[in-house]
Amino acid sequence: MARNRSVRPRRAKRRIEPIVLALLLIVSFVGFSGSSKAVFSAASPMRAVEAAEPLTDAREPLVLPEPLAESATLRETRIAGRGFTYCANGSIDSPPTDVSRVIVVIHGNDRRACSVAAAALAAGAPEERANTLVVAPWFPLRDDRVNPNTHLFWSYHSWSRGDESANDDVRISSYAVVDEILDRIDHPKTIVVGFSGGGQFVGRYSAGTSREPQRFVIANPSTYLYWSPERPGATQKQLAECPTYNDYRYGLNKLNNYMGEVDEETLKRRFAERRVTYLLGTYDNDPRSASLDNSCGARTQGTHRFERGERYWNYLPSVFGPRIHQRHRMIVVPKVGHNANQMFQHPESHTALYG
């Protein structure tokens, strides 16, 4: 009996040893896996570098330039942490590198970004269009049914004067949006163009921005930014009956946050030094135009768009001296009214966009 008792423990021991060994292996493997990052980073730095080499930096992903398309289509990007829509024939996040010029064109109060982008493209000859990136930002209103939790939007008229977006938790000036677009594209030959409400946008933006595009083109706006309380052609009665006529967006009183980032002298200096082209259609002379700004501040500048443009052009030397007309240029487009396609495609204005 004693012999049998001495054999049984040895057999039990053999059965336990494989189980214990397996458990030890599992514990060791789990411990190694949980601390593998620490082991690679501290004990084996060369192996960590080798493992990371095939991966791109998550902060700066590798983005190849996008080919230039023949026509402009709606595209999406993110600005200030929100979605933003624009119409273009190339991406602003991976802009084409083989373009000879960039045209950033601002829509009017109809907010038809692709329409104004197509008008700017059509203004060029085929060989010019083949080498031009056209970008038209879209500044939507809440009525345009954008999701305020995911996309930027503005209130009526606020986008054209550079006010901040109307989102509850994100506020960014529409002018700062264009600053961001120019920064991303970063092309030496960039022209910023605006038609109608977009012309008002560009007129004020040309003074407010610190960016230096090659040229600003202001086409058929309802109003202009005046640099003094004078309004040539307006009566004293008109001015007296409109105490807000010199408030921003018509004058320099009560500037918004973007325009007020610098003092008035800096705004004037920038505006005087910029290359600016004004496009006026001789038939844009309807004082009853549905899209014409007919507020009292606007009426002190003239009765219709063509008259307001002529008055403003003649007013500029009284503030900046006659040399302003050396850097600023006015092109009168005959027999054309308030129509972006006709304005941009007319031979008289071709050089403003493609010259």
C-alpha positions as a Markdown table, in Angstrom:
| # | Residue | x | y | z |
|---|---|---|---|---|
| 1 | Met | 0.0 | 0.0 | 0.0 |
| 2 | Ala | 2.8 | 2.4 | 0.8 |
| 3 | Arg | 4.2 | 1.8 | -2.7 |
| 4 | Asn | 0.9 | 2.8 | -4.3 |
| 5 | Arg | 0.8 | 6.1 | -2.2 |
| 6 | Ser | 4.2 | 7.1 | -3.3 |
| 7 | Val | 3.4 | 6.8 | -7.0 |
| 8 | Arg | 0.1 | 8.8 | -7.0 |
| 9 | Pro | 1.6 | 12.2 | -5.9 |
| 10 | Arg | 4.1 | 12.0 | -8.8 |
| 11 | Arg | 1.4 | 11.3 | -11.3 |
| 12 | Ala | -0.7 | 14.3 | -9.9 |
| 13 | Lys | 2.3 | 16.5 | -10.2 |
| 14 | Arg | 2.8 | 15.7 | -13.9 |
| 15 | Arg | -0.8 | 16.6 | -14.6 |
| 16 | Ile | -0.5 | 20.0 | -12.8 |
| 17 | Glu | 2.7 | 21.1 | -14.4 |
| 18 | Pro | 1.4 | 21.6 | -17.9 |
| 19 | Ile | -1.6 | 23.6 | -16.6 |
| 20 | Val | 0.6 | 25.9 | -14.5 |
| 21 | Leu | 3.0 | 26.3 | -17.4 |
| 22 | Ala | 0.1 | 27.3 | -19.7 |
| 23 | Leu | -1.2 | 29.8 | -17.2 |
| 24 | Leu | 2.2 | 31.3 | -16.8 |
| 25 | Leu | 2.6 | 31.7 | -20.6 |
| 26 | Ile | -0.8 | 33.4 | -20.8 |
| 27 | Val | -0.1 | 35.8 | -18.0 |
| 28 | Ser | 3.3 | 36.6 | -19.6 |
| 29 | Phe | 1.8 | 37.2 | -23.0 |
| 30 | Val | -0.9 | 39.5 | -21.6 |
| 31 | Gly | 1.6 | 41.5 | -19.6 |
| 32 | Phe | 3.9 | 41.9 | -22.6 |
| 33 | Ser | 1.1 | 43.1 | -24.9 |
| 34 | Gly | -0.2 | 45.6 | -22.4 |
| 35 | Ser | 3.3 | 47.1 | -21.9 |
| 36 | Ser | 4.5 | 46.7 | -25.5 |
| 37 | Lys | 4.3 | 50.5 | -26.2 |
| 38 | Ala | 6.4 | 51.3 | -23.2 |
| 39 | Val | 8.9 | 48.6 | -24.2 |
| 40 | Phe | 9.2 | 49.9 | -27.7 |
| 41 | Ser | 9.4 | 53.5 | -26.8 |
| 42 | Ala | 11.8 | 53.1 | -23.8 |
| 43 | Ala | 13.8 | 50.0 | -24.4 |
| 44 | Ser | 13.7 | 49.7 | -28.2 |
| 45 | Pro | 13.4 | 53.1 | -29.8 |
| 46 | Met | 14.8 | 51.9 | -33.2 |
| 47 | Arg | 12.0 | 49.3 | -33.5 |
| 48 | Ala | 9.4 | 52.0 | -32.8 |
| 49 | Val | 10.7 | 54.3 | -35.5 |
| 50 | Glu | 10.7 | 51.4 | -38.0 |
| 51 | Ala | 7.1 | 50.6 | -37.2 |
| 52 | Ala | 6.0 | 54.2 | -37.8 |
| 53 | Glu | 7.8 | 54.9 | -41.1 |
| 54 | Pro | 5.0 | 53.6 | -43.4 |
| 55 | Leu | 2.4 | 55.8 | -41.8 |
| 56 | Thr | 1.8 | 59.5 | -42.5 |
| 57 | Asp | 1.6 | 62.2 | -39.8 |
| 58 | Ala | -2.1 | 62.3 | -38.8 |
| 59 | Arg | -1.8 | 66.1 | -38.4 |
| 60 | Glu | -0.5 | 66.6 | -41.9 |
| 61 | Pro | -2.0 | 63.9 | -44.1 |
| 62 | Leu | -0.5 | 63.4 | -47.5 |
| 63 | Val | -2.9 | 65.1 | -50.0 |
| 64 | Leu | -2.1 | 65.0 | -53.7 |
| 65 | Pro | -3.1 | 68.0 | -55.9 |
| 66 | Glu | -6.5 | 67.5 | -57.5 |
| 67 | Pro | -6.7 | 67.8 | -61.3 |
| 68 | Leu | -8.5 | 70.9 | -62.7 |
| 69 | Ala | -12.0 | 70.1 | -63.9 |
| 70 | Glu | -13.7 | 71.7 | -66.9 |
| 71 | Ser | -16.7 | 72.9 | -64.9 |
| 72 | Ala | -17.4 | 74.0 | -61.4 |
| 73 | Thr | -19.3 | 71.8 | -59.0 |
| 74 | Leu | -20.3 | 72.0 | -55.3 |
| 75 | Arg | -17.6 | 70.8 | -52.9 |
| 76 | Glu | -17.3 | 70.6 | -49.1 |
| 77 | Thr | -14.6 | 71.6 | -46.7 |
| 78 | Arg | -14.3 | 72.5 | -43.0 |
| 79 | Ile | -13.7 | 76.0 | -41.7 |
| 80 | Ala | -13.7 | 76.9 | -38.0 |
| 81 | Gly | -14.7 | 73.4 | -37.2 |
| 82 | Arg | -17.9 | 73.5 | -39.3 |
| 83 | Gly | -18.8 | 72.4 | -42.8 |
| 84 | Phe | -18.6 | 75.0 | -45.5 |
| 85 | Thr | -19.7 | 74.6 | -49.1 |
| 86 | Tyr | -18.1 | 76.2 | -52.2 |
| 87 | Cys | -18.4 | 75.8 | -55.9 |
| 88 | Ala | -15.2 | 75.3 | -57.9 |
| 89 | Asn | -13.4 | 73.4 | -60.6 |
| 90 | Gly | -10.7 | 72.3 | -58.1 |
| 91 | Ser | -10.2 | 71.7 | -54.4 |
| 92 | Ile | -9.1 | 74.3 | -52.0 |
| 93 | Asp | -7.7 | 71.6 | -49.7 |
| 94 | Ser | -5.6 | 70.0 | -52.5 |
| 95 | Pro | -5.4 | 72.8 | -55.1 |
| 96 | Pro | -4.1 | 72.1 | -58.5 |
| 97 | Thr | -0.5 | 73.2 | -58.9 |
| 98 | Asp | -0.5 | 73.7 | -62.7 |
| 99 | Val | -2.8 | 76.8 | -62.9 |
| 100 | Ser | -1.7 | 80.2 | -64.1 |
| 101 | Arg | -4.3 | 82.1 | -62.1 |
| 102 | Val | -7.0 | 81.8 | -59.4 |
| 103 | Ile | -10.3 | 83.6 | -59.4 |
| 104 | Val | -12.2 | 83.7 | -56.1 |
| 105 | Val | -15.6 | 85.0 | -57.1 |
| 106 | Ile | -18.3 | 86.1 | -54.6 |
| 107 | His | -22.0 | 85.6 | -55.4 |
| 108 | Gly | -24.8 | 88.2 | -55.0 |
| 109 | Asn | -27.8 | 88.1 | -52.7 |
| 110 | Asp | -29.2 | 85.2 | -54.7 |
| 111 | Arg | -26.4 | 83.2 | -53.2 |
| 112 | Arg | -26.0 | 81.1 | -56.4 |
| 113 | Ala | -22.3 | 80.2 | -56.1 |
| 114 | Cys | -22.2 | 77.8 | -59.0 |
| 115 | Ser | -23.9 | 80.3 | -61.3 |
| 116 | Val | -21.3 | 83.0 | -60.6 |
| 117 | Ala | -18.5 | 80.5 | -60.8 |
| 118 | Ala | -19.7 | 79.4 | -64.3 |
| 119 | Ala | -19.9 | 83.1 | -65.3 |
| 120 | Ala | -16.3 | 83.7 | -64.3 |
| 121 | Leu | -15.1 | 80.6 | -66.1 |
| 122 | Ala | -17.1 | 81.4 | -69.3 |
| 123 | Ala | -15.4 | 84.9 | -69.4 |
| 124 | Gly | -12.1 | 83.3 | -70.3 |
| 125 | Ala | -11.0 | 81.9 | -73.6 |
| 126 | Pro | -10.7 | 78.1 | -73.8 |
| 127 | Glu | -6.9 | 78.1 | -73.2 |
| 128 | Glu | -7.4 | 80.5 | -70.2 |
| 129 | Arg | -10.2 | 78.4 | -68.7 |
| 130 | Ala | -7.9 | 75.3 | -69.0 |
| 131 | Asn | -5.4 | 77.0 | -66.6 |
| 132 | Thr | -7.7 | 78.8 | -64.2 |
| 133 | Leu | -8.9 | 77.7 | -60.8 |
| 134 | Val | -12.3 | 79.3 | -60.0 |
| 135 | Val | -13.6 | 79.2 | -56.5 |
| 136 | Ala | -17.0 | 80.6 | -55.4 |
| 137 | Pro | -17.7 | 80.4 | -51.7 |
| 138 | Trp | -21.3 | 79.9 | -50.7 |
| 139 | Phe | -22.6 | 82.0 | -47.7 |
| 140 | Pro | -25.9 | 80.4 | -46.8 |
| 141 | Leu | -28.7 | 81.7 | -44.6 |
| 142 | Arg | -30.8 | 79.7 | -42.2 |
| 143 | Asp | -33.6 | 79.8 | -44.8 |
| 144 | Asp | -31.3 | 77.8 | -47.0 |
| 145 | Arg | -31.9 | 74.8 | -44.7 |
| 146 | Val | -28.4 | 74.3 | -43.6 |
| 147 | Asn | -27.8 | 72.3 | -40.4 |
| 148 | Pro | -26.6 | 75.0 | -37.8 |
| 149 | Asn | -25.0 | 72.2 | -35.8 |
| 150 | Thr | -22.7 | 71.1 | -38.6 |
| 151 | His | -22.5 | 74.0 | -41.1 |
| 152 | Leu | -21.7 | 77.7 | -41.1 |
| 153 | Phe | -24.5 | 80.1 | -41.9 |
| 154 | Trp | -25.2 | 83.9 | -41.8 |
| 155 | Ser | -28.1 | 86.2 | -41.5 |
| 156 | Tyr | -29.4 | 88.3 | -44.5 |
| 157 | His | -26.9 | 90.9 | -45.7 |
| 158 | Ser | -24.5 | 90.1 | -42.8 |
| 159 | Trp | -22.3 | 87.9 | -45.0 |
| 160 | Ser | -21.8 | 90.7 | -47.6 |
| 161 | Arg | -20.5 | 93.2 | -45.0 |
| 162 | Gly | -18.1 | 90.7 | -43.2 |
| 163 | Asp | -20.2 | 90.0 | -40.1 |
| 164 | Glu | -19.8 | 86.9 | -38.1 |
| 165 | Ser | -21.7 | 83.7 | -38.7 |
| 166 | Ala | -25.0 | 83.2 | -36.9 |
| 167 | Asn | -24.1 | 79.8 | -35.4 |
| 168 | Asp | -24.6 | 79.7 | -31.6 |
| 169 | Asp | -21.2 | 78.3 | -30.7 |
| 170 | Val | -19.0 | 79.3 | -33.7 |
| 171 | Arg | -18.6 | 82.8 | -34.9 |
| 172 | Ile | -16.4 | 83.6 | -37.9 |
| 173 | Ser | -16.5 | 86.6 | -40.2 |
| 174 | Ser | -17.4 | 85.9 | -43.8 |
| 175 | Tyr | -14.3 | 87.9 | -44.7 |
| 176 | Ala | -12.1 | 85.6 | -42.5 |
| 177 | Val | -13.6 | 82.7 | -44.5 |
| 178 | Val | -12.1 | 84.2 | -47.7 |
| 179 | Asp | -8.9 | 84.9 | -45.9 |
| 180 | Glu | -8.7 | 81.1 | -45.1 |
| 181 | Ile | -9.5 | 80.2 | -48.7 |
| 182 | Leu | -6.7 | 82.5 | -50.0 |
| 183 | Asp | -4.3 | 81.0 | -47.4 |
| 184 | Arg | -5.0 | 77.4 | -48.5 |
| 185 | Ile | -4.7 | 78.1 | -52.2 |
| 186 | Asp | -1.6 | 80.4 | -51.8 |
| 187 | His | -1.2 | 81.4 | -55.4 |
| 188 | Pro | 0.7 | 84.5 | -56.5 |
| 189 | Lys | -1.8 | 85.4 | -59.2 |
| 190 | Thr | -5.1 | 85.5 | -57.4 |
| 191 | Ile | -8.0 | 87.8 | -58.3 |
| 192 | Val | -11.0 | 88.4 | -55.9 |
| 193 | Val | -14.1 | 89.3 | -57.8 |
| 194 | Gly | -17.6 | 90.1 | -56.6 |
| 195 | Phe | -20.9 | 90.7 | -58.5 |
| 196 | Ser | -23.8 | 92.7 | -57.0 |
| 197 | Gly | -24.0 | 91.8 | -53.3 |
| 198 | Gly | -20.6 | 90.1 | -53.9 |
| 199 | Gly | -19.4 | 93.5 | -55.3 |
| 200 | Gln | -20.3 | 95.1 | -52.0 |
| 201 | Phe | -18.4 | 92.2 | -50.2 |
| 202 | Val | -15.3 | 92.8 | -52.3 |
| 203 | Gly | -15.4 | 96.6 | -52.0 |
| 204 | Arg | -15.2 | 96.4 | -48.2 |
| 205 | Tyr | -13.0 | 93.4 | -48.0 |
| 206 | Ser | -10.4 | 95.1 | -50.2 |
| 207 | Ala | -9.8 | 97.5 | -47.3 |
| 208 | Gly | -10.3 | 95.1 | -44.4 |
| 209 | Thr | -8.2 | 92.1 | -45.3 |
| 210 | Ser | -4.5 | 91.9 | -44.7 |
| 211 | Arg | -4.1 | 89.5 | -47.6 |
| 212 | Glu | -2.6 | 90.7 | -50.8 |
| 213 | Pro | -4.2 | 89.2 | -53.9 |
| 214 | Gln | -3.2 | 90.6 | -57.3 |
| 215 | Arg | -6.4 | 92.5 | -57.9 |
| 216 | Phe | -9.9 | 93.1 | -56.5 |
| 217 | Val | -12.8 | 93.5 | -59.0 |
| 218 | Ile | -16.0 | 95.2 | -57.8 |
| 219 | Ala | -18.9 | 94.6 | -60.3 |
| 220 | Asn | -22.3 | 96.3 | -60.1 |
| 221 | Pro | -22.7 | 96.7 | -56.3 |
| 222 | Ser | -25.7 | 98.5 | -54.8 |
| 223 | Thr | -23.5 | 100.6 | -52.4 |
| 224 | Tyr | -19.9 | 101.5 | -51.6 |
| 225 | Leu | -17.9 | 102.1 | -48.4 |
| 226 | Tyr | -17.4 | 105.9 | -48.1 |
| 227 | Trp | -14.4 | 107.3 | -46.3 |
| 228 | Ser | -15.8 | 110.5 | -45.0 |
| 229 | Pro | -19.3 | 112.0 | -44.2 |
| 230 | Glu | -19.5 | 113.7 | -47.5 |
| 231 | Arg | -22.0 | 112.3 | -50.1 |
| 232 | Pro | -21.6 | 114.1 | -53.4 |
| 233 | Gly | -24.9 | 114.6 | -55.1 |
| 234 | Ala | -27.0 | 114.0 | -51.9 |
| 235 | Thr | -29.0 | 116.9 | -50.5 |
| 236 | Gln | -28.7 | 118.2 | -46.9 |
| 237 | Lys | -32.3 | 117.1 | -46.4 |
| 238 | Gln | -31.4 | 113.5 | -47.4 |
| 239 | Leu | -28.6 | 113.4 | -45.0 |
| 240 | Ala | -30.6 | 114.9 | -42.2 |
| 241 | Glu | -33.4 | 112.4 | -42.6 |
| 242 | Cys | -31.0 | 109.5 | -42.5 |
| 243 | Pro | -28.9 | 109.7 | -39.3 |
| 244 | Thr | -27.4 | 106.3 | -40.0 |
| 245 | Tyr | -26.1 | 107.1 | -43.5 |
| 246 | Asn | -22.5 | 107.0 | -42.4 |
| 247 | Asp | -22.7 | 103.8 | -40.3 |
| 248 | Tyr | -21.0 | 100.7 | -41.6 |
| 249 | Arg | -21.6 | 99.3 | -44.3 |
| 250 | Tyr | -22.1 | 102.7 | -45.9 |
| 251 | Gly | -19.5 | 104.6 | -43.9 |
| 252 | Leu | -16.9 | 104.2 | -41.1 |
| 253 | Asn | -19.1 | 104.6 | -38.1 |
| 254 | Lys | -19.8 | 101.5 | -36.0 |
| 255 | Leu | -17.4 | 99.1 | -37.8 |
| 256 | Asn | -17.9 | 95.4 | -37.2 |
| 257 | Asn | -15.3 | 93.2 | -35.5 |
| 258 | Tyr | -13.4 | 92.3 | -38.6 |
| 259 | Met | -13.2 | 95.8 | -40.1 |
| 260 | Gly | -12.5 | 97.2 | -36.6 |
| 261 | Glu | -9.4 | 95.1 | -36.0 |
| 262 | Val | -7.3 | 98.0 | -37.3 |
| 263 | Asp | -7.7 | 101.7 | -37.2 |
| 264 | Glu | -9.3 | 103.8 | -39.9 |
| 265 | Glu | -6.0 | 105.1 | -41.2 |
| 266 | Thr | -4.8 | 101.5 | -41.8 |
| 267 | Leu | -8.1 | 100.8 | -43.7 |
| 268 | Lys | -7.6 | 103.8 | -45.8 |
| 269 | Arg | -4.0 | 103.1 | -46.6 |
| 270 | Arg | -4.7 | 99.5 | -47.5 |
| 271 | Phe | -7.6 | 100.6 | -49.8 |
| 272 | Ala | -5.5 | 103.2 | -51.5 |
| 273 | Glu | -2.6 | 100.8 | -52.1 |
| 274 | Arg | -4.7 | 98.0 | -53.5 |
| 275 | Arg | -5.2 | 97.3 | -57.2 |
| 276 | Val | -9.0 | 97.7 | -57.6 |
| 277 | Thr | -11.1 | 97.5 | -60.8 |
| 278 | Tyr | -14.7 | 98.7 | -60.9 |
| 279 | Leu | -17.1 | 97.3 | -63.5 |
| 280 | Leu | -20.2 | 99.3 | -64.2 |
| 281 | Gly | -22.9 | 98.4 | -66.7 |
| 282 | Thr | -24.5 | 101.4 | -68.4 |
| 283 | Tyr | -27.9 | 99.7 | -68.4 |
| 284 | Asp | -27.8 | 98.9 | -64.6 |
| 285 | Asn | -29.8 | 102.0 | -64.1 |
| 286 | Asp | -33.2 | 100.9 | -62.8 |
| 287 | Pro | -34.1 | 102.6 | -59.5 |
| 288 | Arg | -36.9 | 100.0 | -59.0 |
| 289 | Ser | -34.7 | 97.0 | -59.3 |
| 290 | Ala | -35.9 | 94.3 | -56.9 |
| 291 | Ser | -32.3 | 93.6 | -55.8 |
| 292 | Leu | -31.3 | 97.2 | -55.3 |
| 293 | Asp | -30.5 | 98.4 | -51.8 |
| 294 | Asn | -33.1 | 101.2 | -51.3 |
| 295 | Ser | -32.4 | 102.0 | -47.6 |
| 296 | Cys | -31.9 | 105.7 | -46.8 |
| 297 | Gly | -28.2 | 105.1 | -46.4 |
| 298 | Ala | -28.0 | 103.7 | -49.9 |
| 299 | Arg | -30.1 | 106.4 | -51.5 |
| 300 | Thr | -27.6 | 109.1 | -50.3 |
| 301 | Gln | -25.2 | 107.4 | -52.7 |
| 302 | Gly | -27.5 | 107.8 | -55.8 |
| 303 | Thr | -30.7 | 106.5 | -57.3 |
| 304 | His | -29.4 | 103.4 | -59.1 |
| 305 | Arg | -26.3 | 101.3 | -59.4 |
| 306 | Phe | -24.7 | 103.0 | -62.4 |
| 307 | Glu | -25.1 | 106.5 | -60.8 |
| 308 | Arg | -23.8 | 105.3 | -57.5 |
| 309 | Gly | -20.7 | 103.9 | -59.2 |
| 310 | Glu | -20.0 | 107.1 | -61.1 |
| 311 | Arg | -20.4 | 109.2 | -58.0 |
| 312 | Tyr | -18.1 | 107.0 | -56.0 |
| 313 | Trp | -15.4 | 107.0 | -58.7 |
| 314 | Asn | -15.5 | 110.8 | -58.8 |
| 315 | Tyr | -15.5 | 111.0 | -55.0 |
| 316 | Leu | -12.4 | 109.0 | -54.4 |
| 317 | Pro | -9.8 | 111.7 | -55.3 |
| 318 | Ser | -11.3 | 114.0 | -52.7 |
| 319 | Val | -10.1 | 111.6 | -50.0 |
| 320 | Phe | -7.1 | 109.9 | -51.5 |
| 321 | Gly | -5.9 | 112.5 | -54.1 |
| 322 | Pro | -5.8 | 112.1 | -57.9 |
| 323 | Arg | -3.2 | 109.2 | -57.6 |
| 324 | Ile | -6.0 | 106.9 | -56.5 |
| 325 | His | -7.0 | 106.6 | -60.1 |
| 326 | Gln | -3.6 | 105.3 | -61.0 |
| 327 | Arg | -4.1 | 102.2 | -58.9 |
| 328 | His | -7.9 | 102.0 | -59.1 |
| 329 | Arg | -9.5 | 101.6 | -62.5 |
| 330 | Met | -13.1 | 101.9 | -63.8 |
| 331 | Ile | -14.4 | 100.0 | -66.8 |
| 332 | Val | -17.8 | 101.1 | -68.1 |
| 333 | Val | -19.5 | 98.2 | -69.9 |
| 334 | Pro | -21.9 | 99.6 | -72.5 |
| 335 | Lys | -25.4 | 98.3 | -72.9 |
| 336 | Val | -25.2 | 95.7 | -70.1 |
| 337 | Gly | -27.5 | 95.7 | -67.1 |
| 338 | His | -27.5 | 93.7 | -63.9 |
| 339 | Asn | -26.3 | 90.4 | -65.3 |
| 340 | Ala | -23.1 | 88.6 | -64.2 |
| 341 | Asn | -22.7 | 86.6 | -67.4 |
| 342 | Gln | -22.9 | 89.6 | -69.7 |
| 343 | Met | -20.7 | 91.7 | -67.4 |
| 344 | Phe | -17.9 | 89.2 | -67.1 |
| 345 | Gln | -18.0 | 88.0 | -70.7 |
| 346 | His | -18.0 | 91.5 | -72.3 |
| 347 | Pro | -14.7 | 92.3 | -74.1 |
| 348 | Glu | -14.4 | 95.5 | -72.0 |
| 349 | Ser | -14.2 | 93.6 | -68.8 |
| 350 | His | -12.3 | 90.5 | -69.9 |
| 351 | Thr | -8.9 | 91.9 | -68.7 |
| 352 | Ala | -10.3 | 92.6 | -65.2 |
| 353 | Leu | -10.6 | 88.8 | -64.7 |
| 354 | Tyr | -8.0 | 87.3 | -67.0 |
| 355 | Gly | -5.6 | 90.2 | -67.6 |
